[in-house]
Amino acid sequence: MQKNKIKSLIHFHFIVFVFGFTAILGSLISISSLSLVWYRMLIAVMCLLIILPLLKKKLIIPKPLFLKLLFCGILISLHWVFFFKAIKASNVSITLSILSLGAFMTSFLEPLFYKKKIIFYEVFFGLLVVLGTAIIFKTQFKYMEGIIYSLISVIFSVLFTLINGKLVGQASSYTISLYELLGGFITLSFILILSNDFNTELFVLKNNDFLWLLILGTICTAYAFVVSVDVMKHLSPYSLMLSINMEPIYGILLASLFLNESKNMSYQFYMGFSFIFLAVILNGILKIRQK
């Protein structure tokens, strides 16, 4: 069991790196965040359906579980929409750093959700993340719209993680991922129709948008989403959320490399970000010593 946890944690950190790369793709893709996520979920669902005959997975599940998975799909789709809206309203570095608030929220909500005791050091590290986020808030006020979108994205992410944590043992990771992505795709399709955005313009892509969307939908979604669901069988929601805090680190490094964002960020931003990074490292050390 312990071996599975270590293996899952290492695998999940690779997935978090992939998630960090999605922010770069979101910045490169020119279409709106809603259309972007619609394409992302469409491509991911198509990929999972194509490999279905090879995996021979059972898709028949109880109706209550089916409805819960569709609901989780709505949450993750909205999380992604606001995530990409935040990137387009600010930048990759700001968006990813604010997402780290998820660990702080989860440290309080997970014990209530799973009827466990609140762990002191988890709350402490959560507060450390909040301190780093507060510094970013104070020094990057010009990106307030992006920060607000990031906060909304965090709320949907935490809710999705907590609810999904209760569902992972009730079906295969493939089945859960397929229905959740399908639920998100159907939801966004309805939103596009109601907003009169489901038209010919939706299918007109510019420059390299199709290539970036293909990478986003296959590697960064179909593959990464199934694996992230699978590791939830061995890791707690808090461990997942704190591991996801490495996403800003990977994402900001990638943004500096590919988008040259570092020249636009103040030293106060990196000071705040260092508190977030410290929380991730110290939590990992403590959890390893406990084991």
C-alpha positions, 0 to 999 in steps of 0.5 A: 500500500505504501509503495502504491502511495509513493508511486502514485505521488511521483506519477502525480507530480509528473501529471502536475508538470503536464498541468503546468504546461496547459497554462502555456497552451492556454496563453498560446491558443487565441480562441475564447476560454469557453470555446477552448475548454469545449474543444479540450473536452471534446478531443479528450472524450473522443480519445477515450472513446477511440481507445475504449475497445482496446481497454475493454472497460465497463461503462455501465454504472448505477444511475446515482453514480452516473449523475454524480460524475456528470455533476463533477464534470460540470465543476471541472469544466467551470474550473477550466473555463475560469482558469483560462479566463484568468490567464487571458486577463492577467498572465500564467504566473499570476493565475497559477500562484493564486491557484495555490489557495486550494490547499488552504481551503482543502485543509479546512474542508477535507476534515468536514467532508471526510469527518477527520480531525484537522491536522495542525501543520496542514493548516499552518502550511495553508496559512503560509500559502495565504501569506504568499498569495496576499503578497501577490495580491498587494503587489499585482493589483493591476491584474485584479480581474485575472486574480478574481477569475483565479479565485473562482477557478480555485473554488470549483477545483476544491469542490471537484477534488473533494467530491471526486475523492468519494467517487474514485473507488466506485468505478474505474479511473477510465469510466469516471474520467469519460463520464466527467469529461462528457458531463463537462462537454455537454454543459459547455455545449448548452452554454455555447448554444444559449449564448448564441456562440455555437455557430460557424465561427466556433469551428474556425481556428487560426494559426496553430490553434488546432495543434495546441488544442490537440496536445491540450486535449490528448496528453494534457487532458485525456491522459493526465485526467485519467491518471489524476483520478487513478492516483486519488485512490492512494492519496488524500485530497489535501495531498493532491491539492498541495502537490498541485501547488507545484503547478505554479512552480512548473508553470512559471518556469515554463512561462519564463522559458516560452513566454518571457514573463519573468521580466514583467514580474516584480521581486515582491511577486517572487517573494510571495511565491517563495512562501508557497514553494516553502509550504509545498516542500515542508509538507512533503518532508513532514509526510515522508517522515511520518511514513 
